[in-house]
Amino acid sequence: MKGYWIIIGTEVSDQEAQSEYGRLWQPIAQKYQARINPSKVSPLLKEARDARRVTIVEFPSYQLAKACYDDAAYEEARQFALRASNRELLIIEGDFA
């Protein structure tokens, strides 16, 4: 089964940190075959206090989703993501098809 990250975040408050996260994320995404907001998934945030954004990241497997999060390169990138906005990240297994 596929693995997914569900990221629920506030508005970006540090655009520079967000840009650096994006730059660092590109090779990590390639390594783990991650796809952001795959076309068959349309997140719609309906109830939230501070959250303004939902991002879905699809991986070929749950194991790859977990391995990506635990990768040292992602640990570095994550520091920029956390500086850019407040967010919650869930890792789940399933198939949204």
N, C-alpha and C positions, 0 to 999 in steps of 0.2 A: 504494500500500500504506500501511497504517497505520504509525504510529510509536509506540513505547512507551518509557517510562522504567521501568527496573527498579531499585528502590531497596531496598538491603539495609542494615538499620541495627541498632544496639545499642538497648537500652532507653533511653527518654528520661531524661536526667539533669537537664535544665533545662526544667521544665514551662512556665515563663514565656516562654522563648525559643520553645518549640514552639507556644504559643498565638499569639505574634506572627507566627510563620511562617504559621500557618493563616489569620490575618487578612489578611496580605499576599498569600497564595496565591489567595484567592477571586477577585479581579478578574483576575489573571493567567490562572487556569484558564478563566474565561469568555472572555477575549480569544483564547485558543488552543484553545478547545473541548475542554479536557482533562477526562477522566473518570477518577476514582480507583477502582481495583479494579473494573473493569467486571464486570457480573454473570456473564458467561461465563468469567471467569478467577478461579480460586481458588488463590492462591499457598500452597504448603505448604513450609515450611522444614524440611528433613530433616537436613542436615549443616551445622553451623556452629560456629565457635569462639566468637566474641563476639556474633554477630548474633542478634537475637531477633524482628525484624520484616521483612516483605517487603511492599512496596507496589508495585503496578503502576499506572502512569498511561498511559492510552490517548489518543492524538491522532489526528485524521482522516488525518494524513500524517506521514511521516518528516521532511519539511521543517519542518512546524509543531513537531514535537518538538524539533528542533535549534534553531529560531528562539526557542522559548520559553526554552530553557536560556540562550541568548545575550542575551536581553532584559535591559536595564538594571534593570527593575523586579524581575525574578527574581534578578538579582545581589544586590540589596538583601535580598530575602527569604531567599536561600540562606545569607546570613551568620547568620541566626537558626536555620535548620535545622542548620547545622554546630555551632552552640553547644548546641543541644538534645541532639544525640547524634552518635556516630560513624556514618558511613554510606558506602556505595559507590553510585554511580549509573551505570547503563549506559543508553545510548540505542540502541535496535534498531529495525529495520524488519521488518515481517511482518504476519501476520494470525493471531491466536489463536483465530479462530472455528472 
